Amino acid sequence: MAVMAPRESWTDERLDDLEGHMDEGFREVRGEIVELRSELGRVREGLGEVKAEINGIDRTMQIGFGIIGGVMTAMLGLLGLIATQV
């Protein structure tokens, strides 16, 4: 790799070139930020859908365990009744 000697002074043309390159770089960065924000919005939407799905599963489990608990209570009551009659 060739090593360049440092410039002692900057000409107006070189400063104009540098400004143009910097402006172009900032436009690219702005574009990437816009893309990232858009992608973040899609991720948030996806997380909202996952949260809704988890809430639905949670509700289903509550109902299922409630039914199982009710059946077990009825069976224990029935067993108790049978035990008192024997």
C-alpha positions as CSV (number, residue, x, y, z in Angstrom):
1,M,0.0,0.0,0.0
2,A,1.4,3.3,-1.0
3,V,1.8,6.0,1.6
4,M,0.8,9.5,0.5
5,A,2.5,12.5,1.9
6,P,0.2,14.7,3.9
7,R,-1.1,17.8,2.2
8,E,0.1,21.0,3.5
9,S,-2.8,23.1,2.3
10,W,-6.3,22.5,0.9
11,T,-7.3,24.2,-2.3
12,D,-10.8,25.5,-2.9
13,E,-11.4,22.7,-5.4
14,R,-10.3,20.0,-3.0
15,L,-12.6,21.5,-0.3
16,D,-15.5,21.5,-2.7
17,D,-14.8,17.8,-3.6
18,L,-14.7,17.0,0.1
19,E,-18.0,18.8,0.7
20,G,-19.6,16.8,-2.2
21,H,-18.4,13.5,-0.9
22,M,-19.6,14.4,2.6
23,D,-23.0,15.4,1.3
24,E,-23.3,12.1,-0.6
25,G,-22.2,10.1,2.5
26,F,-24.8,11.9,4.6
27,R,-27.6,11.2,2.0
28,E,-26.6,7.5,2.1
29,V,-26.7,7.4,5.9
30,R,-30.1,9.2,5.9
31,G,-31.4,6.6,3.5
32,E,-30.2,3.7,5.7
33,I,-31.8,5.3,8.8
34,V,-35.1,5.5,6.9
35,E,-34.8,1.8,6.0
36,L,-34.0,0.8,9.5
37,R,-37.0,2.8,10.9
38,S,-39.2,1.1,8.4
39,E,-37.8,-2.3,9.4
40,L,-38.3,-1.5,13.1
41,G,-41.9,-0.7,12.4
42,R,-42.4,-4.1,10.8
43,V,-40.7,-5.8,13.7
44,R,-43.0,-4.1,16.1
45,E,-46.0,-5.2,14.2
46,G,-44.7,-8.8,14.2
47,L,-44.2,-8.6,18.0
48,G,-47.7,-7.3,18.4
49,E,-49.0,-10.4,16.5
50,V,-46.9,-12.7,18.6
51,K,-48.1,-11.1,21.8
52,A,-51.8,-11.5,20.7
53,E,-51.1,-15.2,19.9
54,I,-49.5,-15.8,23.3
55,N,-52.5,-14.1,25.0
56,G,-54.8,-16.4,23.1
57,I,-52.8,-19.5,24.2
58,D,-52.8,-18.2,27.8
59,R,-56.6,-17.9,27.7
60,T,-57.0,-21.4,26.2
61,M,-54.8,-22.8,29.0
62,Q,-56.8,-21.1,31.7
63,I,-60.0,-22.5,30.3
64,G,-58.5,-26.0,29.9
65,F,-57.1,-26.1,33.5
66,G,-60.5,-24.8,34.8
67,I,-62.3,-27.7,33.1
68,I,-59.8,-30.2,34.4
69,G,-60.0,-28.8,37.9
70,G,-63.8,-29.0,37.8
71,V,-63.8,-32.6,36.6
72,M,-61.3,-33.6,39.2
73,T,-63.4,-31.9,41.9
74,A,-66.5,-33.7,40.7
75,M,-64.7,-37.0,40.7
76,L,-63.4,-36.4,44.2
77,G,-66.9,-35.6,45.4
78,L,-68.3,-38.7,43.7
79,L,-65.5,-40.8,45.4
80,G,-66.3,-39.2,48.7
81,L,-70.0,-40.0,48.3
82,I,-69.2,-43.6,47.3
83,A,-66.9,-43.9,50.3
84,T,-69.5,-42.8,52.8
85,Q,-72.0,-45.3,51.3
86,V,-69.7,-48.3,51.5
